[in-house]
Amino acid sequence: MPRKPSYDRDALIAQARDIFWRQGWAGTSLKDLERALNLKPGSFYAAFGSKDALYALTLERYAQDGVARLMAMADEMGPLRALKAQPHLVIDAGAVPTHACMLAKTYAELQAKGHELADKASGHMVEMKECFATLFRRAQQAGEIGPDHDPDRLAARYQSDILGLRLSAERNDVNAAEIAADIASDLDRL
Amino acid sequence: MPRKPSYDRDALIAQARDIFWRQGWAGTSLKDLERALNLKPGSFYAAFGSKDALYALTLERYAQDGVARLMAMADEMGPLRALKAQPHLVIDAGAVPTHACMLAKTYAELQAKGHELADKASGHMVEMKECFATLFRRAQQAGEIGPDHDPDRLAARYQSDILGLRLSAERNDVNAAEIAADIASDLDRL
């Protein structure tokens, strides 16, 4: 019978996610990870294989959590109210490593290199965009937004604005709450 | 009499800007720069001092060029039309290393580290935002937008949306031209 590992794999992935999210791919060494997760090189290798394999797991976790949170909110308060709440939520999210979206940060850092983690981040951003489109579509079916809008186009613009908002929320000279309020109130005009 | 250096300093700064813009700070080594600029370590040191000092010069160049281009456009076509043209311009700009804003990329990469280049990038983003606010103010004085808007708030939202647009323009799954058109047409409702 294999010996049960003496660590909580989920907790380690969450910890690694926060390090990558804050420091980026190039800014995080294998040594940084081994030290932070308190794993010897051999144990790290046995648990995760490589820095890139662990990074991919953290991206997946990050994206799944984001989709699950938004969908739960939509079930609770309806699609349009969830879309209006999301901008406030992403900049209010308590103790996050940074407000900027981890998927966008990864993509911006690695896409020019042709790195496969950029493709993975891109795939997760597409999932997120489709989740937004689903909610715009439901809001339209419920008569909460006009019938002439294309839900996919609304979703692409909305996601773009949220990415900008999340970058803006990192800045000291910007009132991100005002920007979030303006993104939300734009949805009332649809 | 000091010997004239046998290189074009401005051209080297532009070349370094494109490398940093594409690869980021951590992703660019001193060796990368020396090789690309075709400078020996001693000449590099004599010309620029350090990687960080050169990075700061490239940020300054990037920001100055951006402000100058927008202000020239505003002089030519008026403030509101320039603000409406800008979203299209930033994603159409021909052979750029990446569509993402270099200032935002730098800030996102280095702010969590407390690196002084993040402060410099932030300062340049403030200059850019003030430039947007000036144009919104002029548009308001010209009666092109309503009197009840706060030009500074409009500028912050506009800059945030442009940052999002520029990230979005890097993605294959997104029609950035549609997003740019939607940002521009929002300005007509002000």
Interface residues (C-beta under 8 A of the other chain):
Chain A: R22 Q23 G24 A26 G27 P97 T98 A100 A104 K105 Y107 A108 E109 Q111 A112 K113 S122 M125 V126 K129 R153 A156 R157 Q159 S160 D161 I162 L163 G164 L165 L167 S168 E170 R171 N172 D173 V174 N175 E178 I179 D182 I183 D186 R189
Chain B: R22 Q23 G24 A26 G27 P97 T98 A100 A104 K105 Y107 A108 E109 Q111 A112 K113 S122 M125 V126 K129 R153 A156 R157 Q159 S160 D161 I162 L163 G164 L165 L167 S168 E170 R171 N172 D173 V174 N175 E178 I179 D182 I183 D186 R189
